[in-house]
């Protein structure tokens, strides 16, 4: 089997995912994914697409991810893995789509406006 690649994005994070047949090793930026993402809920973000498709431990995944924070990066990796699985087998599309792993979450931080301390917060109003 050849190598399949896909891209996942979330907030400012971009993950390039390379998947091939193997023993289930997941590497993120040269480290094991459990070492790169220390929290358990991020481990689940990375492994959930395999569990949903029912193919745990049968593909080696190499991920290059940059930008954003750890949570955004883990969700970008989840999306990239899901897209790679759909490229591999079109039957995986409906279970992954029902869990919204193939949907790009476009919510990003709103920019700060001039004359205000944050994006929407205003200074205290004083009538007199």
Secondary structure, DSSP 4 states (H G I P E B T S, - for coil): ---EEEEEEETTEEEEEEEEESS--EEETTEEHHHHS-SHHHHHHHHHHHHHHT-TTSEEEEEEEESS-HHHHHHHHHHHHHHHHHHH-GGGHHHHHHTTSSS-----PPPPPTTSSSSS--PPP---
